[in-house]
Structure formats: C-alpha cells, structure tokens
C-alpha cells in the first residue's frame, strides 16, 4: 500500500510542496496514514 501511494500523483504533489518549504529553510514533517481504506496524509511546516 505504501509503495502504491509513493508512486501516486498525490505523493508527487506532497513531495513538491515539501521541497518548496525545505528550499526556504523551513522544517517539514510529512505524515502518512495507511491504516484506513483511504490514504490520509498531511504536511506540517515550522
């Protein structure tokens, strides 16, 4: 299930957004929840 998410368009969007904040020097935390039937994910920027 994780491999499928990492290959998905949602994963690319999440990575692109995280990279934008990292380039600005911010701390980024990505959370992925695969326990439910639908994958939930979030991005925390500090």
Order of alpha helices (4+ residues) and beta strands (2+ residues): alpha-alpha-beta-beta
